Each structure stands twice: as C-alpha cells, then as structure tokens.
C-alpha cells in the first residue's frame, strides 16, 4: 500500500500504521479512509494529499 503526504504540513499517512488517534486501524489504505477524514496535524481534507 502507498503512503500519502499532506501538501500543507508534510504529514505522511502510512497505511501500515493507520491513524490510531482517530480510530483508523493499521492496514487501512488511504483510499479506504472515510471521506470526512482530515490530516491529524493541520486539519485539511484528503484532497490536499499526494501519493509518495
């Protein structure tokens, strides 16, 4: 699975880790994140991320 980087703050969503602070389990691909998921550090939406 691919990692995705926030274009605003450079946070990297790593599907191997997930987002435990927001109840996103490890193994959850970026595409499978809820539509209303936001970047944990800066709060922008998924549209502000690019695949790395």
PyMOL Python script that loads the backbone (N, CA, C, O; Angstrom):
from pymol import cmd

cmd.read_pdbstr("""\
ATOM      1  N   UNK A   1       0.836  -1.189   0.000  1.00  0.00           N
ATOM      2  CA  UNK A   1       0.000   0.000   0.000  1.00  0.00           C
ATOM      3  C   UNK A   1       0.879   1.250   0.000  1.00  0.00           C
ATOM      4  O   UNK A   1       1.961   1.278   0.587  1.00  0.00           O
ATOM      5  N   UNK A   2       0.379   2.274  -0.673  1.00  0.00           N
ATOM      6  CA  UNK A   2       1.136   3.514  -0.818  1.00  0.00           C
ATOM      7  C   UNK A   2       0.927   4.445   0.365  1.00  0.00           C
ATOM      8  O   UNK A   2      -0.137   4.469   0.982  1.00  0.00           O
ATOM      9  N   UNK A   3       1.972   5.213   0.665  1.00  0.00           N
ATOM     10  CA  UNK A   3       1.865   6.287   1.645  1.00  0.00           C
ATOM     11  C   UNK A   3       1.465   7.562   0.922  1.00  0.00           C
ATOM     12  O   UNK A   3       1.710   7.715  -0.275  1.00  0.00           O
ATOM     13  N   UNK A   4       0.848   8.475   1.658  1.00  0.00           N
ATOM     14  CA  UNK A   4       0.384   9.746   1.103  1.00  0.00           C
ATOM     15  C   UNK A   4       0.886  10.884   1.966  1.00  0.00           C
ATOM     16  O   UNK A   4       0.907  10.776   3.192  1.00  0.00           O
ATOM     17  N   UNK A   5       1.290  11.975   1.336  1.00  0.00           N
ATOM     18  CA  UNK A   5       1.867  13.124   2.040  1.00  0.00           C
ATOM     19  C   UNK A   5       0.954  14.338   1.927  1.00  0.00           C
ATOM     20  O   UNK A   5       0.447  14.651   0.850  1.00  0.00           O
ATOM     21  N   UNK A   6       0.751  15.018   3.056  1.00  0.00           N
ATOM     22  CA  UNK A   6      -0.036  16.246   3.074  1.00  0.00           C
ATOM     23  C   UNK A   6       0.769  17.363   2.415  1.00  0.00           C
ATOM     24  O   UNK A   6       1.928  17.594   2.760  1.00  0.00           O
ATOM     25  N   UNK A   7       0.144  18.047   1.468  1.00  0.00           N
ATOM     26  CA  UNK A   7       0.814  19.134   0.757  1.00  0.00           C
ATOM     27  C   UNK A   7       0.915  20.398   1.608  1.00  0.00           C
ATOM     28  O   UNK A   7       1.675  21.305   1.270  1.00  0.00           O
ATOM     29  N   UNK A   8       0.171  20.469   2.691  1.00  0.00           N
ATOM     30  CA  UNK A   8       0.166  21.658   3.536  1.00  0.00           C
ATOM     31  C   UNK A   8       1.234  21.561   4.634  1.00  0.00           C
ATOM     32  O   UNK A   8       2.014  22.492   4.831  1.00  0.00           O
ATOM     33  N   UNK A   9       1.261  20.419   5.351  1.00  0.00           N
ATOM     34  CA  UNK A   9       2.163  20.329   6.513  1.00  0.00           C
ATOM     35  C   UNK A   9       3.198  19.215   6.422  1.00  0.00           C
ATOM     36  O   UNK A   9       4.032  19.079   7.317  1.00  0.00           O
ATOM     37  N   UNK A  10       3.162  18.415   5.358  1.00  0.00           N
ATOM     38  CA  UNK A  10       4.118  17.326   5.109  1.00  0.00           C
ATOM     39  C   UNK A  10       3.892  16.091   5.991  1.00  0.00           C
ATOM     40  O   UNK A  10       4.751  15.211   6.043  1.00  0.00           O
ATOM     41  N   UNK A  11       2.746  16.012   6.687  1.00  0.00           N
ATOM     42  CA  UNK A  11       2.397  14.789   7.415  1.00  0.00           C
ATOM     43  C   UNK A  11       2.293  13.646   6.413  1.00  0.00           C
ATOM     44  O   UNK A  11       1.780  13.830   5.309  1.00  0.00           O
ATOM     45  N   UNK A  12       2.775  12.469   6.793  1.00  0.00           N
ATOM     46  CA  UNK A  12       2.687  11.299   5.925  1.00  0.00           C
ATOM     47  C   UNK A  12       1.724  10.291   6.543  1.00  0.00           C
ATOM     48  O   UNK A  12       1.913   9.836   7.671  1.00  0.00           O
ATOM     49  N   UNK A  13       0.682   9.953   5.775  1.00  0.00           N
ATOM     50  CA  UNK A  13      -0.218   8.879   6.185  1.00  0.00           C
ATOM     51  C   UNK A  13       0.389   7.573   5.700  1.00  0.00           C
ATOM     52  O   UNK A  13       0.532   7.349   4.498  1.00  0.00           O
ATOM     53  N   UNK A  14       0.742   6.717   6.646  1.00  0.00           N
ATOM     54  CA  UNK A  14       1.329   5.406   6.353  1.00  0.00           C
ATOM     55  C   UNK A  14       0.282   4.355   6.683  1.00  0.00           C
ATOM     56  O   UNK A  14      -0.075   4.186   7.848  1.00  0.00           O
ATOM     57  N   UNK A  15      -0.218   3.640   5.669  1.00  0.00           N
ATOM     58  CA  UNK A  15      -1.268   2.651   5.932  1.00  0.00           C
ATOM     59  C   UNK A  15      -0.816   1.520   6.858  1.00  0.00           C
ATOM     60  O   UNK A  15      -1.655   0.878   7.491  1.00  0.00           O
ATOM     61  N   UNK A  16       0.474   1.268   6.948  1.00  0.00           N
ATOM     62  CA  UNK A  16       0.951   0.233   7.863  1.00  0.00           C
ATOM     63  C   UNK A  16       0.731   0.640   9.318  1.00  0.00           C
ATOM     64  O   UNK A  16       0.636  -0.215  10.198  1.00  0.00           O
ATOM     65  N   UNK A  17       0.651   1.943   9.569  1.00  0.00           N
ATOM     66  CA  UNK A  17       0.439   2.469  10.917  1.00  0.00           C
ATOM     67  C   UNK A  17      -1.023   2.856  11.132  1.00  0.00           C
ATOM     68  O   UNK A  17      -1.556   2.695  12.230  1.00  0.00           O
ATOM     69  N   UNK A  18      -1.669   3.366  10.085  1.00  0.00           N
ATOM     70  CA  UNK A  18      -3.032   3.873  10.219  1.00  0.00           C
ATOM     71  C   UNK A  18      -3.011   5.225  10.919  1.00  0.00           C
ATOM     72  O   UNK A  18      -2.033   5.966  10.821  1.00  0.00           O
ATOM     73  N   UNK A  19      -4.075   5.539  11.616  1.00  0.00           N
ATOM     74  CA  UNK A  19      -4.184   6.785  12.382  1.00  0.00           C
ATOM     75  C   UNK A  19      -4.851   6.434  13.715  1.00  0.00           C
ATOM     76  O   UNK A  19      -6.042   6.677  13.907  1.00  0.00           O
ATOM     77  N   UNK A  20      -4.069   5.861  14.628  1.00  0.00           N
ATOM     78  CA  UNK A  20      -4.667   5.358  15.870  1.00  0.00           C
ATOM     79  C   UNK A  20      -5.378   6.432  16.699  1.00  0.00           C
ATOM     80  O   UNK A  20      -6.324   6.119  17.422  1.00  0.00           O
ATOM     81  N   UNK A  21      -4.943   7.683  16.606  1.00  0.00           N
ATOM     82  CA  UNK A  21      -5.596   8.753  17.367  1.00  0.00           C
ATOM     83  C   UNK A  21      -7.019   9.018  16.878  1.00  0.00           C
ATOM     84  O   UNK A  21      -7.834   9.591  17.601  1.00  0.00           O
ATOM     85  N   UNK A  22      -7.311   8.595  15.641  1.00  0.00           N
ATOM     86  CA  UNK A  22      -8.642   8.794  15.063  1.00  0.00           C
ATOM     87  C   UNK A  22      -9.330   7.475  14.723  1.00  0.00           C
ATOM     88  O   UNK A  22     -10.202   7.421  13.856  1.00  0.00           O
ATOM     89  N   UNK A  23      -8.925   6.414  15.420  1.00  0.00           N
ATOM     90  CA  UNK A  23      -9.542   5.080  15.290  1.00  0.00           C
ATOM     91  C   UNK A  23      -9.437   4.487  13.884  1.00  0.00           C
ATOM     92  O   UNK A  23     -10.313   3.734  13.459  1.00  0.00           O
ATOM     93  N   UNK A  24      -8.362   4.829  13.162  1.00  0.00           N
ATOM     94  CA  UNK A  24      -8.103   4.214  11.857  1.00  0.00           C
ATOM     95  C   UNK A  24      -7.097   3.087  12.076  1.00  0.00           C
ATOM     96  O   UNK A  24      -5.955   3.327  12.469  1.00  0.00           O
ATOM     97  N   UNK A  25      -7.531   1.871  11.819  1.00  0.00           N
ATOM     98  CA  UNK A  25      -6.719   0.687  12.077  1.00  0.00           C
ATOM     99  C   UNK A  25      -5.526   0.581  11.131  1.00  0.00           C
ATOM    100  O   UNK A  25      -5.610   1.014   9.982  1.00  0.00           O
ATOM    101  N   UNK A  26      -4.405   0.004  11.609  1.00  0.00           N
ATOM    102  CA  UNK A  26      -3.302  -0.318  10.702  1.00  0.00           C
ATOM    103  C   UNK A  26      -3.815  -1.202   9.567  1.00  0.00           C
ATOM    104  O   UNK A  26      -4.679  -2.055   9.770  1.00  0.00           O
ATOM    105  N   UNK A  27      -3.276  -0.986   8.381  1.00  0.00           N
ATOM    106  CA  UNK A  27      -3.703  -1.748   7.217  1.00  0.00           C
ATOM    107  C   UNK A  27      -4.793  -1.062   6.416  1.00  0.00           C
ATOM    108  O   UNK A  27      -5.229  -1.594   5.396  1.00  0.00           O
ATOM    109  N   UNK A  28      -5.251   0.119   6.857  1.00  0.00           N
ATOM    110  CA  UNK A  28      -6.285   0.865   6.135  1.00  0.00           C
ATOM    111  C   UNK A  28      -5.629   1.703   5.042  1.00  0.00           C
ATOM    112  O   UNK A  28      -4.824   2.589   5.331  1.00  0.00           O
ATOM    113  N   UNK A  29      -5.971   1.423   3.790  1.00  0.00           N
ATOM    114  CA  UNK A  29      -5.398   2.189   2.685  1.00  0.00           C
ATOM    115  C   UNK A  29      -5.952   3.612   2.689  1.00  0.00           C
ATOM    116  O   UNK A  29      -7.026   3.869   3.234  1.00  0.00           O
ATOM    117  N   UNK A  30      -5.217   4.518   2.085  1.00  0.00           N
ATOM    118  CA  UNK A  30      -5.650   5.919   2.014  1.00  0.00           C
ATOM    119  C   UNK A  30      -7.011   6.006   1.329  1.00  0.00           C
ATOM    120  O   UNK A  30      -7.873   6.775   1.753  1.00  0.00           O
ATOM    121  N   UNK A  31      -7.198   5.235   0.294  1.00  0.00           N
ATOM    122  CA  UNK A  31      -8.458   5.250  -0.452  1.00  0.00           C
ATOM    123  C   UNK A  31      -9.642   4.807   0.406  1.00  0.00           C
ATOM    124  O   UNK A  31     -10.780   5.201   0.147  1.00  0.00           O
ATOM    125  N   UNK A  32      -9.377   3.994   1.421  1.00  0.00           N
ATOM    126  CA  UNK A  32     -10.442   3.484   2.284  1.00  0.00           C
ATOM    127  C   UNK A  32     -10.697   4.353   3.517  1.00  0.00           C
ATOM    128  O   UNK A  32     -11.567   4.035   4.328  1.00  0.00           O
ATOM    129  N   UNK A  33      -9.944   5.450   3.664  1.00  0.00           N
ATOM    130  CA  UNK A  33     -10.219   6.366   4.771  1.00  0.00           C
ATOM    131  C   UNK A  33     -11.589   6.996   4.544  1.00  0.00           C
ATOM    132  O   UNK A  33     -11.995   7.191   3.398  1.00  0.00           O
ATOM    133  N   UNK A  34     -12.308   7.316   5.620  1.00  0.00           N
ATOM    134  CA  UNK A  34     -13.611   7.982   5.454  1.00  0.00           C
ATOM    135  C   UNK A  34     -13.459   9.296   4.684  1.00  0.00           C
ATOM    136  O   UNK A  34     -12.422   9.953   4.771  1.00  0.00           O
ATOM    137  N   UNK A  35     -14.480   9.670   3.942  1.00  0.00           N
ATOM    138  CA  UNK A  35     -14.439  10.910   3.159  1.00  0.00           C
ATOM    139  C   UNK A  35     -14.231  12.139   4.031  1.00  0.00           C
ATOM    140  O   UNK A  35     -13.691  13.145   3.569  1.00  0.00           O
ATOM    141  N   UNK A  36     -14.652  12.064   5.281  1.00  0.00           N
ATOM    142  CA  UNK A  36     -14.506  13.218   6.165  1.00  0.00           C
ATOM    143  C   UNK A  36     -13.237  13.176   7.021  1.00  0.00           C
ATOM    144  O   UNK A  36     -13.069  13.995   7.924  1.00  0.00           O
ATOM    145  N   UNK A  37     -12.340  12.214   6.735  1.00  0.00           N
ATOM    146  CA  UNK A  37     -11.061  12.146   7.454  1.00  0.00           C
ATOM    147  C   UNK A  37     -10.261  13.402   7.158  1.00  0.00           C
ATOM    148  O   UNK A  37     -10.254  13.888   6.027  1.00  0.00           O
ATOM    149  N   UNK A  38      -9.583  13.931   8.179  1.00  0.00           N
ATOM    150  CA  UNK A  38      -8.745  15.111   7.994  1.00  0.00           C
ATOM    151  C   UNK A  38      -7.331  14.833   8.479  1.00  0.00           C
ATOM    152  O   UNK A  38      -7.106  13.938   9.294  1.00  0.00           O
ATOM    153  N   UNK A  39      -6.395  15.600   7.976  1.00  0.00           N
ATOM    154  CA  UNK A  39      -4.996  15.487   8.361  1.00  0.00           C
ATOM    155  C   UNK A  39      -4.880  15.748   9.866  1.00  0.00           C
ATOM    156  O   UNK A  39      -5.314  16.799  10.338  1.00  0.00           O
ATOM    157  N   UNK A  40      -4.303  14.813  10.628  1.00  0.00           N
ATOM    158  CA  UNK A  40      -4.225  14.997  12.077  1.00  0.00           C
ATOM    159  C   UNK A  40      -3.522  16.289  12.522  1.00  0.00           C
ATOM    160  O   UNK A  40      -4.041  16.973  13.404  1.00  0.00           O
ATOM    161  N   UNK A  41      -2.372  16.648  11.952  1.00  0.00           N
ATOM    162  CA  UNK A  41      -1.718  17.867  12.440  1.00  0.00           C
ATOM    163  C   UNK A  41      -2.372  19.177  11.997  1.00  0.00           C
ATOM    164  O   UNK A  41      -2.449  20.119  12.786  1.00  0.00           O
ATOM    165  N   UNK A  42      -2.847  19.253  10.744  1.00  0.00           N
ATOM    166  CA  UNK A  42      -3.267  20.565  10.241  1.00  0.00           C
ATOM    167  C   UNK A  42      -4.743  20.674   9.869  1.00  0.00           C
ATOM    168  O   UNK A  42      -5.242  21.784   9.685  1.00  0.00           O
ATOM    169  N   UNK A  43      -5.458  19.549   9.752  1.00  0.00           N
ATOM    170  CA  UNK A  43      -6.902  19.597   9.560  1.00  0.00           C
ATOM    171  C   UNK A  43      -7.415  19.742   8.143  1.00  0.00           C
ATOM    172  O   UNK A  43      -8.612  19.963   7.956  1.00  0.00           O
ATOM    173  N   UNK A  44      -6.554  19.627   7.126  1.00  0.00           N
ATOM    174  CA  UNK A  44      -7.055  19.699   5.748  1.00  0.00           C
ATOM    175  C   UNK A  44      -7.624  18.348   5.330  1.00  0.00           C
ATOM    176  O   UNK A  44      -7.344  17.327   5.958  1.00  0.00           O
ATOM    177  N   UNK A  45      -8.420  18.350   4.271  1.00  0.00           N
ATOM    178  CA  UNK A  45      -9.050  17.134   3.783  1.00  0.00           C
ATOM    179  C   UNK A  45      -8.134  16.289   2.905  1.00  0.00           C
ATOM    180  O   UNK A  45      -7.011  16.678   2.584  1.00  0.00           O
ATOM    181  N   UNK A  46      -8.652  15.117   2.527  1.00  0.00           N
ATOM    182  CA  UNK A  46      -7.885  14.160   1.726  1.00  0.00           C
ATOM    183  C   UNK A  46      -7.434  14.732   0.382  1.00  0.00           C
ATOM    184  O   UNK A  46      -6.440  14.277  -0.184  1.00  0.00           O
ATOM    185  N   UNK A  47      -8.165  15.730  -0.132  1.00  0.00           N
ATOM    186  CA  UNK A  47      -7.813  16.296  -1.437  1.00  0.00           C
ATOM    187  C   UNK A  47      -6.480  17.043  -1.412  1.00  0.00           C
ATOM    188  O   UNK A  47      -5.937  17.377  -2.466  1.00  0.00           O
ATOM    189  N   UNK A  48      -5.952  17.307  -0.218  1.00  0.00           N
ATOM    190  CA  UNK A  48      -4.680  18.015  -0.086  1.00  0.00           C
ATOM    191  C   UNK A  48      -3.497  17.058   0.068  1.00  0.00           C
ATOM    192  O   UNK A  48      -2.416  17.473   0.487  1.00  0.00           O
ATOM    193  N   UNK A  49      -3.692  15.796  -0.262  1.00  0.00           N
ATOM    194  CA  UNK A  49      -2.628  14.779  -0.150  1.00  0.00           C
ATOM    195  C   UNK A  49      -2.199  14.306  -1.526  1.00  0.00           C
ATOM    196  O   UNK A  49      -2.982  14.311  -2.476  1.00  0.00           O
ATOM    197  N   UNK A  50      -0.921  13.892  -1.617  1.00  0.00           N
ATOM    198  CA  UNK A  50      -0.429  13.276  -2.848  1.00  0.00           C
ATOM    199  C   UNK A  50       0.275  11.964  -2.496  1.00  0.00           C
ATOM    200  O   UNK A  50       0.878  11.822  -1.432  1.00  0.00           O
ATOM    201  N   UNK A  51       0.178  11.016  -3.423  1.00  0.00           N
ATOM    202  CA  UNK A  51       0.819   9.713  -3.239  1.00  0.00           C
ATOM    203  C   UNK A  51       2.328   9.889  -3.313  1.00  0.00           C
ATOM    204  O   UNK A  51       2.831  10.618  -4.168  1.00  0.00           O
ATOM    205  N   UNK A  52       3.053   9.217  -2.413  1.00  0.00           N
ATOM    206  CA  UNK A  52       4.523   9.273  -2.452  1.00  0.00           C
ATOM    207  C   UNK A  52       5.105   7.891  -2.593  1.00  0.00           C
ATOM    208  O   UNK A  52       6.325   7.737  -2.644  1.00  0.00           O
TER     209      UNK A  52
END
""", "prot")
cmd.dss("prot")
cmd.show_as("cartoon", "prot")
cmd.util.cbc("prot")
cmd.orient("prot")
